[in-house]
Amino acid sequence: MNPLVSVVVPLWNREELIEETISSFANRPLHGWQLLIVDDHSTDRSYEVAKKATERFDNALVWKRRSTNKGSPACRNEGAHRSEGQYLIFLDSDDLLHQDCIPRRVEEFEKHTDLDFLVFPGEKFDSEPGDLGERWFTRSDDSLNDFLNAPAWQTSAVIWLKSSFEKLGGFREDLLSWQDWELHVRAIANGLSYRLIDGPDDHFFRRGHDSRISKNSEVKIDHLRKRKELFRDTIELLKSTDNWNESRQD
């Protein structure tokens, strides 16, 4: 029987954190999920630690990225391609899922079978959940406007219908940063159906860890050039999907 939910984790140089990430949701017996960890050719012991931490699970796969493109988007796309679940969750290797996250999200999706993705509240933390008390969840009637001002939710906030994620084309692998921002703007602009589900925080986003895969200086010239290209492409997307108006131009 295929798993219902596939959790995809890109991994790079996280030997001190990846076991905590895995344990955050996998230590309690759950059924109907699959864990896929795609190592981005780490230079520390991250791959070995992840392999050992998942030995007790028969529903976990850990492998080194086969794609020639480096970075978390390539790892996520590769993991999604190999996944067997009906639904997808993307979890960064230093972040955490609440133990009730997967069953709650599946329960909500079964209430909204006509949707492409659902969005859930999360919380930023430093060393452990609750130490900052900063919630990340922007609930409004115009999530596209929200994203054009600032990211309205984080990557792990979303559970995707796998077929919808594939139809959208996955993450852009050419971008050096803001890949999750681009994915969600593209999804909303293209008319994918979704719903914001308020309630308790079900995932925890670690603030500012130094070794995030996409952690690079925001002022490096290659990043600025890619950012300019991203904004140009976003404007063309909004125009082509009849989402271009005065407020969004601003």
Beta strands, then each sheet from edge to edge (+ up, - down):
strand 1: 5-11
strand 2: 33-39
strand 3: 60-64
strand 4: 87-90
strand 5: 96-97
strand 6: 117-119
strand 7: 122-125
strand 8: 134-136
strand 9: 158-161
strand 10: 194-196
strand 11: 203-206
sheet 1: 3+ 2+ 1+ 4+ 9- 6+ 10+
sheet 2: 5+ 11- 7- 8+
end
